[in-house]
Amino acid sequence: MSNVAVQVTKRVLLPLALLFALMVGLGLLVARVLTRTWPFTVEDAVNRELAADRTAGWNHVSLVFSTLASTQLVVVVTVLVALVLRLVLHRWREPLFLCAAVTAQALIFLFTTMTIDRRRPAVEHMDVSPPTSSFPSGHTSAAVALYVGIAVLLALRAKRTPVKITWWALLVLVPVGVAFTRMYRGMHHPSDVVASFLNGGTCVAIMARAVLDRTLTWGRTKLPVTRPADDAAPAAARG
């Protein structure tokens, strides 16, 4: 097996397979095994309380955050940011990282919802329910992968700590807001969005280790660095 295949298997495929198994295991526990165990017994009460406290103003705010993580917008933002990164940095490492992280979380989400059948909260749904399980939240998972992924890239480029902190604070707020609004709009249980942070965050970590690690050659042999003194010594010996 080639070195590239080994690295892809070890750094991408195997970790993603383990993540998928973990997500399915958590889904089975939440949807079938621990339904009568705290804190899962109070999830319905949380959703009912959020639904009872809805106001016109918060409805609009929740729609904004929910739209920020919609499938269409996530795809558009991912492509645009990837193109900007390629044009500005003149390399494929960062665009590939972001696209891979968003794609990986989407695949884990899709296969998990195909395996786990969990009904959405028994409250009025403010959005049209897609034909997928409530577990996990696709909006939240996508928001974590996209906006935290962008935060990772911007923080790596920033040279001052306050700037790094600012990027992290601003961009991490997006998935947090998305998670809250998905519960507020009656689309997901609290455990659904918590699991989505695990999915999206782990995919970002996996792809950062696989793509952003500059010590990884992916089969390319690094040429030894030749110093001027090294060339001068053989010449002096011949003279």
LUMTI-348441 format. One record per residue (C-alpha): residue number from 1; x, y, z. Coordinates in Angstrom, 3 decimals. Layout:
N
<atom resi="NUM" east="X" north="Y" up="Z"/>
...
***
This chain:
239
<atom resi="1" east="0.000" north="0.000" up="0.000"/>
<atom resi="2" east="1.357" north="3.439" up="-0.940"/>
<atom resi="3" east="2.250" north="6.033" up="1.664"/>
<atom resi="4" east="-0.603" north="8.272" up="0.507"/>
<atom resi="5" east="-3.162" north="5.496" up="0.963"/>
<atom resi="6" east="-1.779" north="4.722" up="4.411"/>
<atom resi="7" east="-1.967" north="8.367" up="5.493"/>
<atom resi="8" east="-5.488" north="8.819" up="4.103"/>
<atom resi="9" east="-6.654" north="5.694" up="5.904"/>
<atom resi="10" east="-4.940" north="6.566" up="9.178"/>
<atom resi="11" east="-5.685" north="10.277" up="9.310"/>
<atom resi="12" east="-9.059" north="10.533" up="7.534"/>
<atom resi="13" east="-10.985" north="7.319" up="6.881"/>
<atom resi="14" east="-10.372" north="5.547" up="10.180"/>
<atom resi="15" east="-11.101" north="8.600" up="12.376"/>
<atom resi="16" east="-14.276" north="9.339" up="10.407"/>
<atom resi="17" east="-15.394" north="5.719" up="10.726"/>
<atom resi="18" east="-14.858" north="5.892" up="14.482"/>
<atom resi="19" east="-16.765" north="9.174" up="14.638"/>
<atom resi="20" east="-19.669" north="7.646" up="12.725"/>
<atom resi="21" east="-19.749" north="4.677" up="15.093"/>
<atom resi="22" east="-19.698" north="7.060" up="18.070"/>
<atom resi="23" east="-22.531" north="9.167" up="16.658"/>
<atom resi="24" east="-24.664" north="6.078" up="16.000"/>
<atom resi="25" east="-23.932" north="4.777" up="19.484"/>
<atom resi="26" east="-24.912" north="8.088" up="21.058"/>
<atom resi="27" east="-28.042" north="8.215" up="18.918"/>
<atom resi="28" east="-29.132" north="4.774" up="20.035"/>
<atom resi="29" east="-28.569" north="5.700" up="23.667"/>
<atom resi="30" east="-30.495" north="8.953" up="23.373"/>
<atom resi="31" east="-33.369" north="7.678" up="21.237"/>
<atom resi="32" east="-33.910" north="4.188" up="22.679"/>
<atom resi="33" east="-31.954" north="3.349" up="25.829"/>
<atom resi="34" east="-31.875" north="6.483" up="28.004"/>
<atom resi="35" east="-35.259" north="7.981" up="27.181"/>
<atom resi="36" east="-36.395" north="7.624" up="30.817"/>
<atom resi="37" east="-33.084" north="8.771" up="32.299"/>
<atom resi="38" east="-32.175" north="12.300" up="33.407"/>
<atom resi="39" east="-31.351" north="14.701" up="31.724"/>
<atom resi="40" east="-33.145" north="13.283" up="28.692"/>
<atom resi="41" east="-36.421" north="13.191" up="30.647"/>
<atom resi="42" east="-36.462" north="17.016" up="30.825"/>
<atom resi="43" east="-35.700" north="17.691" up="27.163"/>
<atom resi="44" east="-39.361" north="17.959" up="26.208"/>
<atom resi="45" east="-39.882" north="20.493" up="28.997"/>
<atom resi="46" east="-37.011" north="22.595" up="27.653"/>
<atom resi="47" east="-38.519" north="22.616" up="24.173"/>
<atom resi="48" east="-41.979" north="23.499" up="25.526"/>
<atom resi="49" east="-40.532" north="26.368" up="27.584"/>
<atom resi="50" east="-38.695" north="27.766" up="24.560"/>
<atom resi="51" east="-41.839" north="27.494" up="22.438"/>
<atom resi="52" east="-43.910" north="29.265" up="25.106"/>
<atom resi="53" east="-41.436" north="32.163" up="25.275"/>
<atom resi="54" east="-41.432" north="32.939" up="21.552"/>
<atom resi="55" east="-41.771" north="36.586" up="20.537"/>
<atom resi="56" east="-41.885" north="38.325" up="17.165"/>
<atom resi="57" east="-38.438" north="39.828" up="17.699"/>
<atom resi="58" east="-36.760" north="36.571" up="18.671"/>
<atom resi="59" east="-38.532" north="34.816" up="15.825"/>
<atom resi="60" east="-36.721" north="37.089" up="13.370"/>
<atom resi="61" east="-33.379" north="36.660" up="15.135"/>
<atom resi="62" east="-33.766" north="32.898" up="15.174"/>
<atom resi="63" east="-34.563" north="32.914" up="11.453"/>
<atom resi="64" east="-31.310" north="34.791" up="10.737"/>
<atom resi="65" east="-29.177" north="32.295" up="12.642"/>
<atom resi="66" east="-31.044" north="29.346" up="11.204"/>
<atom resi="67" east="-30.492" north="30.707" up="7.682"/>
<atom resi="68" east="-26.758" north="31.122" up="8.340"/>
<atom resi="69" east="-26.577" north="27.330" up="8.639"/>
<atom resi="70" east="-28.996" north="26.389" up="5.873"/>
<atom resi="71" east="-27.684" north="23.938" up="3.306"/>
<atom resi="72" east="-27.745" north="26.449" up="0.460"/>
<atom resi="73" east="-25.906" north="29.183" up="2.357"/>
<atom resi="74" east="-23.347" north="26.792" up="3.833"/>
<atom resi="75" east="-22.472" north="25.521" up="0.353"/>
<atom resi="76" east="-22.221" north="29.053" up="-1.057"/>
<atom resi="77" east="-20.107" north="30.384" up="1.823"/>
<atom resi="78" east="-17.814" north="27.353" up="1.748"/>
<atom resi="79" east="-17.169" north="27.719" up="-1.986"/>
<atom resi="80" east="-16.650" north="31.487" up="-1.810"/>
<atom resi="81" east="-14.294" north="31.321" up="1.168"/>
<atom resi="82" east="-12.351" north="28.479" up="-0.466"/>
<atom resi="83" east="-11.938" north="30.533" up="-3.655"/>
<atom resi="84" east="-10.781" north="33.580" up="-1.683"/>
<atom resi="85" east="-8.274" north="31.470" up="0.244"/>
<atom resi="86" east="-6.899" north="30.007" up="-2.989"/>
<atom resi="87" east="-6.551" north="33.416" up="-4.640"/>
<atom resi="88" east="-5.004" north="35.099" up="-1.602"/>
<atom resi="89" east="-2.712" north="32.340" up="-0.346"/>
<atom resi="90" east="-1.897" north="30.774" up="-3.755"/>
<atom resi="91" east="-2.144" north="27.231" up="-2.403"/>
<atom resi="92" east="-4.750" north="24.517" up="-1.964"/>
<atom resi="93" east="-4.073" north="23.434" up="1.641"/>
<atom resi="94" east="-6.472" north="25.826" up="3.388"/>
<atom resi="95" east="-9.325" north="25.598" up="0.829"/>
<atom resi="96" east="-9.076" north="21.813" up="0.884"/>
<atom resi="97" east="-9.214" north="21.771" up="4.693"/>
<atom resi="98" east="-12.397" north="23.843" up="4.827"/>
<atom resi="99" east="-14.181" north="21.940" up="2.056"/>
<atom resi="100" east="-13.163" north="18.587" up="3.535"/>
<atom resi="101" east="-14.365" north="19.503" up="7.038"/>
<atom resi="102" east="-17.780" north="20.685" up="5.807"/>
<atom resi="103" east="-18.183" north="17.679" up="3.513"/>
<atom resi="104" east="-17.141" north="15.185" up="6.193"/>
<atom resi="105" east="-19.646" north="16.469" up="8.747"/>
<atom resi="106" east="-22.389" north="16.351" up="6.133"/>
<atom resi="107" east="-21.662" north="12.705" up="5.352"/>
<atom resi="108" east="-21.519" north="11.718" up="9.030"/>
<atom resi="109" east="-24.773" north="13.603" up="9.628"/>
<atom resi="110" east="-26.500" north="11.972" up="6.652"/>
<atom resi="111" east="-25.498" north="8.402" up="7.503"/>
<atom resi="112" east="-26.343" north="8.936" up="11.177"/>
<atom resi="113" east="-29.846" north="10.188" up="10.407"/>
<atom resi="114" east="-30.336" north="7.197" up="8.112"/>
<atom resi="115" east="-29.498" north="4.924" up="11.044"/>
<atom resi="116" east="-31.171" north="6.734" up="13.954"/>
<atom resi="117" east="-34.910" north="7.382" up="13.858"/>
<atom resi="118" east="-35.806" north="10.056" up="16.399"/>
<atom resi="119" east="-38.914" north="12.186" up="16.274"/>
<atom resi="120" east="-38.652" north="15.937" up="16.461"/>
<atom resi="121" east="-39.860" north="17.784" up="19.600"/>
<atom resi="122" east="-43.619" north="17.704" up="20.242"/>
<atom resi="123" east="-44.040" north="21.471" up="19.824"/>
<atom resi="124" east="-45.023" north="23.713" up="16.931"/>
<atom resi="125" east="-42.296" north="23.607" up="14.290"/>
<atom resi="126" east="-41.399" north="27.001" up="12.854"/>
<atom resi="127" east="-39.653" north="25.438" up="9.844"/>
<atom resi="128" east="-40.654" north="22.738" up="7.391"/>
<atom resi="129" east="-39.339" north="19.468" up="8.781"/>
<atom resi="130" east="-36.894" north="17.776" up="6.395"/>
<atom resi="131" east="-37.282" north="14.007" up="5.955"/>
<atom resi="132" east="-34.433" north="13.236" up="8.336"/>
<atom resi="133" east="-34.204" north="12.209" up="11.967"/>
<atom resi="134" east="-34.066" north="14.824" up="14.687"/>
<atom resi="135" east="-30.709" north="13.371" up="15.766"/>
<atom resi="136" east="-28.332" north="15.079" up="15.145"/>
<atom resi="137" east="-28.933" north="18.670" up="14.042"/>
<atom resi="138" east="-27.627" north="19.175" up="10.519"/>
<atom resi="139" east="-27.771" north="22.977" up="10.804"/>
<atom resi="140" east="-25.692" north="22.999" up="13.973"/>
<atom resi="141" east="-23.173" north="20.481" up="12.689"/>
<atom resi="142" east="-22.673" north="22.420" up="9.446"/>
<atom resi="143" east="-22.325" north="25.707" up="11.327"/>
<atom resi="144" east="-19.642" north="24.235" up="13.587"/>
<atom resi="145" east="-17.639" north="22.804" up="10.689"/>
<atom resi="146" east="-17.867" north="25.930" up="8.528"/>
<atom resi="147" east="-17.518" north="28.797" up="10.985"/>
<atom resi="148" east="-15.142" north="27.082" up="13.409"/>
<atom resi="149" east="-13.121" north="25.946" up="10.392"/>
<atom resi="150" east="-12.862" north="29.560" up="9.224"/>
<atom resi="151" east="-11.900" north="30.591" up="12.767"/>
<atom resi="152" east="-9.070" north="28.050" up="12.752"/>
<atom resi="153" east="-7.680" north="29.445" up="9.492"/>
<atom resi="154" east="-7.969" north="33.089" up="10.541"/>
<atom resi="155" east="-6.432" north="32.385" up="13.945"/>
<atom resi="156" east="-3.472" north="30.653" up="12.287"/>
<atom resi="157" east="-2.912" north="33.704" up="10.092"/>
<atom resi="158" east="-3.261" north="36.225" up="12.919"/>
<atom resi="159" east="-0.014" north="37.242" up="14.595"/>
<atom resi="160" east="-1.397" north="38.850" up="17.760"/>
<atom resi="161" east="-3.242" north="37.002" up="20.494"/>
<atom resi="162" east="-6.074" north="39.575" up="20.836"/>
<atom resi="163" east="-6.817" north="39.174" up="17.137"/>
<atom resi="164" east="-6.898" north="35.382" up="17.475"/>
<atom resi="165" east="-9.290" north="35.647" up="20.419"/>
<atom resi="166" east="-11.524" north="38.057" up="18.495"/>
<atom resi="167" east="-11.823" north="35.736" up="15.500"/>
<atom resi="168" east="-12.600" north="32.767" up="17.739"/>
<atom resi="169" east="-15.183" north="34.682" up="19.785"/>
<atom resi="170" east="-17.019" north="36.079" up="16.755"/>
<atom resi="171" east="-17.132" north="32.915" up="14.679"/>
<atom resi="172" east="-17.848" north="30.445" up="17.479"/>
<atom resi="173" east="-20.885" north="32.532" up="18.405"/>
<atom resi="174" east="-22.502" north="31.558" up="15.092"/>
<atom resi="175" east="-22.868" north="27.804" up="15.786"/>
<atom resi="176" east="-23.856" north="28.565" up="19.384"/>
<atom resi="177" east="-26.604" north="30.854" up="18.094"/>
<atom resi="178" east="-27.638" north="28.268" up="15.515"/>
<atom resi="179" east="-27.883" north="25.549" up="18.166"/>
<atom resi="180" east="-30.100" north="27.702" up="20.390"/>
<atom resi="181" east="-32.354" north="28.817" up="17.546"/>
<atom resi="182" east="-32.848" north="25.273" up="16.252"/>
<atom resi="183" east="-34.239" north="24.380" up="19.685"/>
<atom resi="184" east="-36.167" north="27.656" up="19.883"/>
<atom resi="185" east="-37.825" north="26.966" up="16.541"/>
<atom resi="186" east="-38.889" north="23.503" up="17.745"/>
<atom resi="187" east="-36.732" north="21.569" up="15.313"/>
<atom resi="188" east="-34.374" north="19.742" up="17.691"/>
<atom resi="189" east="-33.945" north="18.445" up="21.214"/>
<atom resi="190" east="-31.016" north="19.772" up="23.310"/>
<atom resi="191" east="-29.136" north="16.475" up="22.964"/>
<atom resi="192" east="-29.442" north="16.725" up="19.164"/>
<atom resi="193" east="-27.502" north="19.983" up="19.035"/>
<atom resi="194" east="-24.936" north="18.833" up="21.619"/>
<atom resi="195" east="-24.165" north="15.790" up="19.482"/>
<atom resi="196" east="-23.826" north="18.073" up="16.467"/>
<atom resi="197" east="-21.043" north="20.037" up="18.167"/>
<atom resi="198" east="-19.238" north="16.729" up="18.577"/>
<atom resi="199" east="-19.726" north="15.871" up="14.900"/>
<atom resi="200" east="-18.742" north="19.243" up="13.444"/>
<atom resi="201" east="-15.881" north="19.888" up="15.862"/>
<atom resi="202" east="-14.374" north="16.447" up="15.414"/>
<atom resi="203" east="-14.483" north="16.764" up="11.622"/>
<atom resi="204" east="-12.646" north="20.083" up="11.871"/>
<atom resi="205" east="-9.996" north="18.464" up="14.092"/>
<atom resi="206" east="-9.621" north="15.444" up="11.800"/>
<atom resi="207" east="-9.161" north="17.554" up="8.673"/>
<atom resi="208" east="-6.842" north="19.985" up="10.418"/>
<atom resi="209" east="-4.597" north="17.088" up="11.393"/>
<atom resi="210" east="-4.756" north="15.596" up="7.902"/>
<atom resi="211" east="-4.508" north="18.730" up="5.752"/>
<atom resi="212" east="-3.009" north="21.595" up="7.771"/>
<atom resi="213" east="-0.161" north="19.548" up="9.260"/>
<atom resi="214" east="2.853" north="20.810" up="7.288"/>
<atom resi="215" east="5.055" north="17.953" up="8.480"/>
<atom resi="216" east="2.956" north="15.507" up="6.468"/>
<atom resi="217" east="4.445" north="14.920" up="3.006"/>
<atom resi="218" east="1.644" north="12.727" up="1.554"/>
<atom resi="219" east="4.187" north="10.657" up="-0.348"/>
<atom resi="220" east="6.293" north="13.544" up="-1.567"/>
<atom resi="221" east="9.976" north="13.240" up="-0.692"/>
<atom resi="222" east="11.467" north="16.354" up="0.799"/>
<atom resi="223" east="14.752" north="17.313" up="-0.800"/>
<atom resi="224" east="17.589" north="17.943" up="1.644"/>
<atom resi="225" east="18.437" north="21.591" up="2.140"/>
<atom resi="226" east="21.901" north="22.367" up="0.773"/>
<atom resi="227" east="23.813" north="25.099" up="2.535"/>
<atom resi="228" east="26.486" north="27.198" up="0.792"/>
<atom resi="229" east="29.127" north="25.913" up="3.191"/>
<atom resi="230" east="28.326" north="22.332" up="2.165"/>
<atom resi="231" east="29.093" north="23.174" up="-1.480"/>
<atom resi="232" east="32.225" north="25.080" up="-0.627"/>
<atom resi="233" east="33.836" north="22.189" up="1.255"/>
<atom resi="234" east="33.992" north="19.739" up="-1.722"/>
<atom resi="235" east="35.254" north="22.538" up="-3.978"/>
<atom resi="236" east="38.064" north="23.376" up="-1.568"/>
<atom resi="237" east="39.014" north="19.707" up="-1.342"/>
<atom resi="238" east="39.273" north="19.450" up="-5.130"/>
<atom resi="239" east="41.401" north="22.575" up="-5.258"/>
***
